[in-house]
């Protein structure tokens, strides 16, 4: 099984720390593939690098765009990576 996570806030916060702990535990199980999409580099991507977890920065996914447009853009990147 593979799991795709989308994180729109990569800076240090309680939510980011909880997210990292969740992803790390899933990743350590070994039987679940983990991939993260983030809007920019920051604390989160630094920690993902440390853990060896794959991620992709897609700057166009921010909170100002509707969820439907975000999802369509994300699918485009997954199917046709740049």
Protein Blocks (a to p, Z undefined) as FASTA:
>chain_A
ZZddddfbfbdcfklmmmmmmmmmmmmnopaccddddfbdcfklmmmmmnopacdddfkl
cfkbcfklmmmmmmmmmmmcZZ
